[in-house]
Amino acid sequence: MTSIDDAQVLLIDDDPHLRQALAQTLDLAGLKVAALDDARGLAARIERDWPGVVVSDIRMPGVDGLQLLAQLQEQDPELPVLLITGHGDVPLAVQAMRAGAYDFLEKPFANDAMLDSVRRALGLRRLVLDNRSLRLALADRRQLDARVIGQSPGIQRLREQIGALAAINADVLILGETGSGKEVVARALHDLSARRDGPFVAINAGALAESVVESELFGHEPGAFTGAQKRRIGKFEFANGGTLFLDEIESMSLDVQVKLLRLLQERVVERLGGNQSIPLDIRIIAATKEDLRQAADQGRFRADLYYRLNVAPLRIPPLRERGEDILLLFQHYAEAASERHGLPPRSLQPAQRAELLRHDWPGNVRELQNCAERFAIGLDLDLPLDGPSAADLPSDANGLSAQVEAYERSLILAELANPHNSLRSLAEALGIPRKTLHDKLRKHGLSFSEQGGD
């Protein structure tokens, strides 16, 4: 018998002869049908995005067709429900149509009429679910754009990778310098995944003392060690059904790495001092600021754990590689800080823009965010001068041509931070022909993606 979850048509009728005849007709037409004689408790068993339709008699003991319609409408108003009425029940059918029924079939009816109505209802259901899926994907995309901010090619590629990996259940290794936003990426992977309703547990392995890291991660039983007076649930077990983000994984000892490798392979955890293997439904997102391959070659990190984690790597580009994003990010964080402190937003002066673009940002986005906070509350940018002094530069780098090119690049970067939907708009803002702008973008290693226009 076809289950409700697998059925295309859910048929409910308390008349066994009619139910069997209708089920056979639907089955011969190539449709998967689940036939029931009672509607009680049925609505609670149907998921909101169930991809089928319901065909139900109106007059039934317990829960009748109109009551079932009301229950299903409350759960999903777009689920097609076809009601079967007896002769003379047309007023009931009209009431049902006003209440949201897709169609009604008056006994006696031709099988072809029923099949035609069911097929049209299934077509409508597919369209509804496709539209829901598209709306959800669009909402996820907007959420991701609002979290992982930037227009640079590296960030655009990162967003595409996050969207692809969020849809699957693979463990992920995030590679990025300090302050580059590794936890932001991990949270985005979780929130855009099917695990979004489960827990997201973040732990920094580098911030844990060696004496407590195993207990924190794996938990312990009473008496496992001195001071362990009661059972403790570890972070892995606490994250069951969701995602665990393990930052600075390179700082874990080799002994802990062995246990992590077993957990990744077998999806079970044993508390310290215990013998019970606890099954886990968990996604691991690890992050590191080091080259783990190099650490493995040096014996500081297990090679087998590295290869186990490196199935789906995500690299976050450092801010110094994202020149197009600096002013955009700064404006975003400065406006957020101004709103948070109840202050009017401040405008950057040209010299300040140039200062932001000159800075090398060793602390990445975290450093920029702190700088934007200072600016929003009225303090100076307070950025150190980056790079070698003029005396240390090659002679050709001190020339007028090199200085002009550097200034030209900073002007283009500054304008890229403003909203433009076409290359022509950007060129007009800079006061140069579009062909010239295209050449200069290529010369300076910059990019611009048109969002419309010409």
RAJO-V296990 format. One record per residue. N is the residue number from 1. RES is the residue in three letters. PSI is psi in radians with two decimals (* if undefined). D_CENTER is the distance of its C-alpha to the mean C-alpha in Angstrom with 1 decimal. Layout:
N/RES/PSI/D_CENTER
N/RES/PSI/D_CENTER
This chain:
1/MET/2.36/37.2
2/THR/2.32/33.8
3/SER/2.89/31.3
4/ILE/-0.76/29.6
5/ASP/-0.59/26.1
6/ASP/-0.17/27.6
7/ALA/2.58/29.9
8/GLN/-0.53/29.8
9/VAL/2.24/32.6
10/LEU/1.98/33.3
11/LEU/2.19/37.0
12/ILE/2.09/38.7
13/ASP/2.31/42.5
14/ASP/-0.13/45.1
15/ASP/1.91/47.8
16/PRO/-0.62/47.6
17/HIS/-0.82/49.5
18/LEU/-0.71/47.5
19/ARG/-0.78/44.2
20/GLN/-0.72/45.3
21/ALA/-0.76/46.6
22/LEU/-0.70/43.4
23/ALA/-0.70/41.2
24/GLN/-0.72/43.4
25/THR/-0.79/43.3
26/LEU/-0.71/39.5
27/ASP/-0.77/39.4
28/LEU/-0.43/42.0
29/ALA/0.05/39.9
30/GLY/0.26/37.2
31/LEU/2.44/34.9
32/LYS/2.14/33.5
33/VAL/2.43/34.9
34/ALA/2.13/34.9
35/ALA/2.24/38.1
36/LEU/2.73/38.7
37/ASP/0.02/41.8
38/ASP/2.39/40.2
39/ALA/0.00/37.4
40/ARG/2.26/37.3
41/GLY/0.10/34.0
42/LEU/-0.73/32.4
43/ALA/-0.65/29.9
44/ALA/-0.32/28.1
45/ARG/-0.08/27.7
46/ILE/2.08/25.9
47/GLU/2.66/22.1
48/ARG/-0.67/21.0
49/ASP/0.46/19.6
50/TRP/2.27/22.6
51/PRO/0.55/23.7
52/GLY/-2.96/27.4
53/VAL/2.81/30.2
54/VAL/2.30/32.8
55/VAL/2.07/36.5
56/SER/2.49/38.6
57/ASP/2.64/42.2
58/ILE/-0.86/43.0
59/ARG/1.81/45.8
60/MET/2.62/44.8
61/PRO/2.79/45.7
62/GLY/-1.82/43.3
63/VAL/2.03/40.4
64/ASP/3.12/41.5
65/GLY/-0.66/39.6
66/LEU/-0.67/39.3
67/GLN/-0.70/38.0
68/LEU/-0.74/35.4
69/LEU/-0.79/34.4
70/ALA/-0.72/33.9
71/GLN/-0.75/31.8
72/LEU/-0.63/29.6
73/GLN/-0.65/29.4
74/GLU/-0.60/28.2
75/GLN/-0.73/25.3
76/ASP/1.72/24.5
77/PRO/-0.26/26.9
78/GLU/0.17/25.9
79/LEU/2.09/27.0
80/PRO/2.23/30.3
81/VAL/2.13/33.3
82/LEU/2.23/36.7
83/LEU/2.44/39.7
84/ILE/2.17/43.0
85/THR/2.64/46.0
86/GLY/2.93/49.7
87/HIS/2.26/52.5
88/GLY/0.00/53.2
89/ASP/0.37/49.7
90/VAL/-0.71/48.7
91/PRO/-0.65/48.5
92/LEU/-0.69/45.9
93/ALA/-0.73/44.0
94/VAL/-0.73/44.1
95/GLN/-0.71/42.8
96/ALA/-0.71/39.9
97/MET/-0.69/39.0
98/ARG/-0.50/39.0
99/ALA/-0.12/36.7
100/GLY/0.11/34.1
101/ALA/2.53/35.4
102/TYR/-0.71/34.6
103/ASP/2.91/38.2
104/PHE/2.61/41.3
105/LEU/2.13/43.8
106/GLU/2.19/47.4
107/LYS/2.51/49.4
108/PRO/2.53/51.0
109/PHE/2.69/48.4
110/ALA/2.52/48.3
111/ASN/-0.65/45.7
112/ASP/-0.63/44.8
113/ALA/-0.71/44.0
114/MET/-0.80/41.7
115/LEU/-0.69/39.9
116/ASP/-0.76/39.6
117/SER/-0.73/38.0
118/VAL/-0.78/35.6
119/ARG/-0.70/34.5
120/ARG/-0.68/33.9
121/ALA/-0.69/31.9
122/LEU/-0.67/29.7
123/GLY/-0.74/29.2
124/LEU/-0.71/28.2
125/ARG/-0.73/25.8
126/ARG/-0.72/24.0
127/LEU/-0.76/23.8
128/VAL/-0.81/22.4
129/LEU/-0.62/19.6
130/ASP/-0.75/18.9
131/ASN/-0.70/18.7
132/ARG/-0.75/16.4
133/SER/-0.71/14.0
134/LEU/-0.71/14.4
135/ARG/-0.71/14.0
136/LEU/-0.74/10.7
137/ALA/-0.68/9.5
138/LEU/-0.72/11.3
139/ALA/-0.70/9.9
140/ASP/-0.71/6.2
141/ARG/-0.77/8.1
142/ARG/-0.68/10.2
143/GLN/-0.72/7.8
144/LEU/-0.72/6.7
145/ASP/-0.61/10.5
146/ALA/-0.35/11.5
147/ARG/-0.86/10.0
148/VAL/1.56/10.8
149/ILE/2.37/14.1
150/GLY/2.80/16.7
151/GLN/-0.07/18.6
152/SER/2.66/19.9
153/PRO/-0.67/19.6
154/GLY/-0.69/18.0
155/ILE/-0.65/15.1
156/GLN/-0.73/14.7
157/ARG/-0.68/14.7
158/LEU/-0.76/12.3
159/ARG/-0.72/9.6
160/GLU/-0.73/10.7
161/GLN/-0.70/10.6
162/ILE/-0.80/7.0
163/GLY/-0.70/6.3
164/ALA/-0.76/9.1
165/LEU/-0.48/8.6
166/ALA/-0.48/5.4
167/ALA/-0.18/7.9
168/ILE/3.09/10.6
169/ASN/0.26/12.0
170/ALA/2.58/13.6
171/ASP/2.70/14.2
172/VAL/2.50/13.3
173/LEU/2.05/15.7
174/ILE/2.23/14.8
175/LEU/2.17/18.0
176/GLY/2.62/18.8
177/GLU/2.90/21.7
178/THR/2.30/22.2
179/GLY/0.12/20.5
180/SER/-0.21/18.2
181/GLY/0.62/15.0
182/LYS/-0.69/14.0
183/GLU/-0.57/12.8
184/VAL/-0.77/10.7
185/VAL/-0.73/8.9
186/ALA/-0.76/9.0
187/ARG/-0.65/7.6
188/ALA/-0.75/4.5
189/LEU/-0.72/4.4
190/HIS/-0.85/5.7
191/ASP/-0.38/4.5
192/LEU/0.05/2.1
193/SER/3.04/5.2
194/ALA/-0.18/8.8
195/ARG/0.13/9.6
196/ARG/-0.48/8.1
197/ASP/-0.13/11.8
198/GLY/3.08/13.1
199/PRO/2.58/14.1
200/PHE/1.99/12.4
201/VAL/2.09/15.6
202/ALA/2.35/16.2
203/ILE/2.37/19.5
204/ASN/1.87/21.4
205/ALA/-0.51/23.9
206/GLY/-0.32/25.9
207/ALA/-0.04/26.7
208/LEU/2.38/28.1
209/ALA/2.53/31.8
210/GLU/-0.54/32.8
211/SER/-0.33/34.7
212/VAL/-0.09/31.8
213/VAL/-0.71/28.8
214/GLU/-0.73/29.5
215/SER/-0.72/30.1
216/GLU/-0.75/26.9
217/LEU/-0.79/24.8
218/PHE/-0.24/26.8
219/GLY/3.05/28.8
220/HIS/2.79/32.5
221/GLU/2.79/35.3
222/PRO/2.36/38.3
223/GLY/0.09/40.8
224/ALA/-0.54/38.5
225/PHE/2.98/39.9
226/THR/2.19/42.0
227/GLY/-0.17/40.5
228/ALA/1.51/38.1
229/GLN/-0.37/39.6
230/LYS/2.88/36.9
231/ARG/2.48/33.9
232/ARG/2.26/30.6
233/ILE/2.18/27.2
234/GLY/2.97/25.3
235/LYS/-0.67/21.7
236/PHE/-0.81/20.9
237/GLU/-0.65/22.4
238/PHE/-0.52/21.0
239/ALA/0.09/17.4
240/ASN/2.29/18.5
241/GLY/-0.04/16.1
242/GLY/-2.38/13.1
243/THR/2.40/12.1
244/LEU/2.17/14.7
245/PHE/2.05/14.3
246/LEU/1.75/17.7
247/ASP/2.73/18.6
248/GLU/0.87/21.9
249/ILE/-0.37/22.4
250/GLU/-0.31/25.4
251/SER/-0.09/27.3
252/MET/2.50/27.5
253/SER/2.81/31.0
254/LEU/-0.59/31.9
255/ASP/-0.75/32.8
256/VAL/-0.60/29.4
257/GLN/-0.64/27.8
258/VAL/-0.78/30.0
259/LYS/-0.65/28.6
260/LEU/-0.69/25.0
261/LEU/-0.78/25.8
262/ARG/-0.72/27.3
263/LEU/-0.75/24.4
264/LEU/-0.64/22.0
265/GLN/-0.70/24.5
266/GLU/-0.24/25.7
267/ARG/0.73/22.9
268/VAL/2.73/25.6
269/VAL/2.49/26.6
270/GLU/2.21/30.1
271/ARG/2.61/30.9
272/LEU/2.32/33.6
273/GLY/0.04/37.0
274/GLY/2.86/35.7
275/ASN/-0.13/36.2
276/GLN/2.26/33.7
277/SER/2.06/30.7
278/ILE/2.03/27.7
279/PRO/2.52/25.2
280/LEU/2.39/21.5
281/ASP/1.63/18.4
282/ILE/2.55/16.1
283/ARG/2.28/13.5
284/ILE/2.19/14.9
285/ILE/1.94/13.2
286/ALA/2.71/16.4
287/ALA/2.58/17.1
288/THR/2.64/20.4
289/LYS/-0.02/22.4
290/GLU/2.89/25.1
291/ASP/1.76/26.0
292/LEU/-0.50/25.8
293/ARG/-0.77/27.9
294/GLN/-0.72/30.6
295/ALA/-0.64/30.4
296/ALA/-0.71/30.8
297/ASP/-0.52/33.8
298/GLN/-0.01/35.3
299/GLY/0.18/35.0
300/ARG/-0.20/32.6
301/PHE/2.42/29.7
302/ARG/2.25/29.9
303/ALA/-0.68/29.6
304/ASP/-0.60/28.5
305/LEU/-0.68/25.6
306/TYR/-0.83/24.6
307/TYR/-0.54/24.7
308/ARG/-0.61/22.8
309/LEU/-0.44/19.9
310/ASN/0.37/20.0
311/VAL/-0.77/18.8
312/ALA/1.37/15.4
313/PRO/2.53/16.1
314/LEU/2.08/14.0
315/ARG/2.21/16.5
316/ILE/2.07/16.0
317/PRO/2.43/19.1
318/PRO/2.78/21.4
319/LEU/-0.51/22.2
320/ARG/-0.31/25.7
321/GLU/0.07/24.2
322/ARG/0.92/22.3
323/GLY/-0.61/25.4
324/GLU/-0.37/24.0
325/ASP/-0.20/21.4
326/ILE/-0.93/23.8
327/LEU/-0.62/25.3
328/LEU/-0.82/22.1
329/LEU/-0.73/20.4
330/PHE/-0.78/23.8
331/GLN/-0.72/24.2
332/HIS/-0.88/20.8
333/TYR/-0.60/21.6
334/ALA/-0.72/25.2
335/GLU/-0.68/24.7
336/ALA/-0.70/22.3
337/ALA/-0.71/25.1
338/SER/-0.76/27.8
339/GLU/-0.70/26.3
340/ARG/-0.64/25.8
341/HIS/0.00/29.5
342/GLY/0.62/30.9
343/LEU/2.64/32.2
344/PRO/2.52/32.7
345/PRO/2.50/30.6
346/ARG/2.67/32.5
347/SER/2.43/32.9
348/LEU/2.41/32.9
349/GLN/2.73/36.3
350/PRO/-0.73/36.7
351/ALA/-0.62/37.9
352/GLN/-0.65/34.8
353/ARG/-0.79/32.5
354/ALA/-0.65/34.5
355/GLU/-0.73/34.3
356/LEU/-0.69/30.5
357/LEU/-0.44/30.4
358/ARG/-0.51/33.1
359/HIS/2.54/31.5
360/ASP/-0.25/30.0
361/TRP/1.08/27.3
362/PRO/-0.44/27.7
363/GLY/0.09/25.5
364/ASN/-2.52/22.7
365/VAL/-0.60/20.3
366/ARG/-0.72/21.5
367/GLU/-0.74/25.1
368/LEU/-0.69/24.3
369/GLN/-0.74/22.8
370/ASN/-0.67/25.9
371/CYS/-0.74/28.1
372/ALA/-0.63/26.5
373/GLU/-0.80/27.2
374/ARG/-0.77/30.8
375/PHE/-0.72/31.3
376/ALA/-0.56/30.0
377/ILE/0.18/32.6
378/GLY/0.13/35.4
379/LEU/2.90/35.7
380/ASP/2.81/36.2
381/LEU/-0.66/33.5
382/ASP/0.84/35.5
383/LEU/2.36/34.1
384/PRO/2.72/36.3
385/LEU/2.22/37.8
386/ASP/2.75/35.9
387/GLY/3.08/37.4
388/PRO/2.73/41.1
389/SER/2.93/43.9
390/ALA/-0.57/45.8
391/ALA/-0.44/48.6
392/ASP/-0.15/46.3
393/LEU/2.63/45.0
394/PRO/2.68/46.7
395/SER/-0.63/49.3
396/ASP/-0.36/47.6
397/ALA/-0.29/44.4
398/ASN/-0.07/46.7
399/GLY/2.89/48.1
400/LEU/-0.70/47.6
401/SER/-0.79/45.6
402/ALA/-0.70/42.9
403/GLN/-0.69/42.7
404/VAL/-0.74/42.5
405/GLU/-0.71/39.7
406/ALA/-0.73/37.7
407/TYR/-0.70/38.3
408/GLU/-0.75/37.5
409/ARG/-0.71/34.1
410/SER/-0.63/33.3
411/LEU/-0.73/34.3
412/ILE/-0.75/32.0
413/LEU/-0.73/29.1
414/ALA/-0.70/29.9
415/GLU/-0.50/30.1
416/LEU/-0.41/26.8
417/ALA/-0.28/25.2
418/ASN/2.68/26.6
419/PRO/2.18/25.1
420/HIS/2.29/26.8
421/ASN/0.04/26.0
422/SER/2.76/28.5
423/LEU/-0.58/30.4
424/ARG/-0.74/33.6
425/SER/-0.75/32.3
426/LEU/-0.74/31.4
427/ALA/-0.72/34.8
428/GLU/-0.66/36.7
429/ALA/-0.57/35.2
430/LEU/-0.20/36.4
431/GLY/0.57/39.7
432/ILE/2.77/39.7
433/PRO/2.71/39.8
434/ARG/-0.70/36.6
435/LYS/-0.70/38.0
436/THR/-0.73/38.8
437/LEU/-0.74/35.3
438/HIS/-0.75/33.9
439/ASP/-0.69/36.3
440/LYS/-0.64/35.5
441/LEU/-0.75/31.7
442/ARG/-0.70/32.5
443/LYS/-0.68/35.1
444/HIS/0.07/32.9
445/GLY/0.51/29.9
446/LEU/2.88/27.8
447/SER/2.75/25.7
448/PHE/2.23/25.0
449/SER/2.08/23.0
450/GLU/2.38/24.7
451/GLN/0.09/22.7
452/GLY/-2.95/25.9
453/GLY/-2.60/29.5
454/ASP/*/31.7
